[in-house]
Amino acid sequence: MRNCDHNTVEYSVDSFIQSLQLLSVTEPCSLCGKVHPLKLHSCVDRSYRDPKSMEDVWIKIPVRYCRRAKALGLQSTKRILPDFLIPFARMRLDNVVDAERERADGSTVEKCCRIMGCIDLRTVRMHLKRLEEAAKAVALILAERQAAAVHLHETDEILRPLAPLERLEKLLDRQSEGQLRAGDGRCRPVTLRSLLQAEQWKKKRKPLTSYASRPPPDA
Ligand SMILES: [Zn+2]
């Protein structure tokens, strides 16, 4: 999965909604926990920093609505973030992952700045640190899960000296192999970014910036 060219994720709100509709056939609703067709409330503005232009790019992201959650008195709408974004932050997760890989290969923080499209060294270091923490946390969960199912996973390989992100990627590969061994073809393979993003959502009470309150330039 390691790539020298940085793979920037192409995004369109229509294809994102289509993939969410497909997922809603098997995946439980994030608001009520039941499997049911996706219902959208609206689409809202969201921005990210584009490293090439060094400017903010505005996109639309969907907001889910759940009637069941509303009837139960629970939160009934929720923004759905594509997996290349970080909750409450302008930097793109795919760019931060690329930057972290470069850093693990010995690149300077300045190069990481260029990859992320950020001129503030402190912000870049903070994002790299948060990514490393998220990678460690997710790797720990996967390692424990795999240790509890030794019959499904090769455990002779030593992963400890690896950088956290690389270690997590190896554990993810091992997880997918384990799923195949278990004959669980129905299981959707989890992706690196979706796991890292989910881990960063857990910390959403501590927003990275005051970002979410910023309106789009033409609003
Ligand atoms: Zn629901």
Residues whose N, C-alpha, C, O or C-beta is under 5 A from the ligand:
A	BS01	ZN	C29 L31 C32 G33 K34 C66 R68
